Amino acid sequence: MIATDIDGTMLRSDGTLSPRVQAALHRAWDAGVHVVPATGRPLMVTYDVIDALELHHYWVFANGAITRHLERDELVRGFWMDPFVAQGLVIELRAAIPGAGFAIEMDREVAHEPGFAALVHQMPANKPIDDVLDGMHSRVQKVVIFHPELGIDELYRRTGKVVGDHATPSYSGLSFIEVGVGQVTKATALDALAFDLGIDRSEVAAFGDNHNDVAMLQWAGRSFAMGNASDDAKAAADEVILTSDEDGLALKVEELLSELD
């Protein structure tokens, strides 16, 4: 299995997919290797990458909360936050971090407060609302917290202090913190999927570039951080490769495939 992050790993810094990366991942699939994109994005804002990559098999979304098989339109596995838990989390975070804004990712939409849309690459068409709690009406994939003044490290520290061991905060290079259910990470989803497919983690190569990839990089049998990766991602990986703008993912996948020949 090849498990790869999307932004900053599969995609170049301008958000585009290199033809060489696409070709290398298709070559891996043709060689019998499961290629599993694993992203912090929810499905609803990933269709551009899905269309560009043209691999419609297993995908992991929302930092491990959701695993889907796209060709079969099948939910393989989901880890959901109870709406009452999510509501309580927003209330606690709002009290502890004055001035914070919030977004809630649900099955098919995102409820978001003013200011959130400016922080993301893509947003669903729905308009912001004054209080995300008024827009939360189904099971929750994750809670997002942002702040107009606090830096990401301070916001992460304060968020972690509130959620403790009851949830998993992470970030992926954007100016907000994502809080998932329990201790679920990309590694959680990939470990379960590998078990389903009869793949040992020693047979998994993982690629990532940021904080939310650390658990995945530590879990995989072989792990590679991009040259543009955060320091914690580089420390978690077995090897640091070229940047996403230098086709680092493609070059390493080509090398790994040559080992199979």
Secondary structure, DSSP 8 states (H G I E B T S, - for coil): -EEE-STTTTB-TTS-B-HHHHHHHHHHHHTT--EEEB-SS-GGG-HHHHHHH---SEEEEGGGTEEEETTTTEEEEE--B-HHHHHHHHHHHHHHSTT-EEEEEESS-EEE-TTSGGGSS---S----S-GGGG--S-EEEEEEE-SSS-HHHHHHHHHHHHTTSEEEE--SSSSEEEEETT--HHHHHHHHHHHHT--GGG-EEEE-SGGGHHHHHHSSEEEE-TT--HHHHHHSSEE---GGGTHHHHHHHHHHHHH-
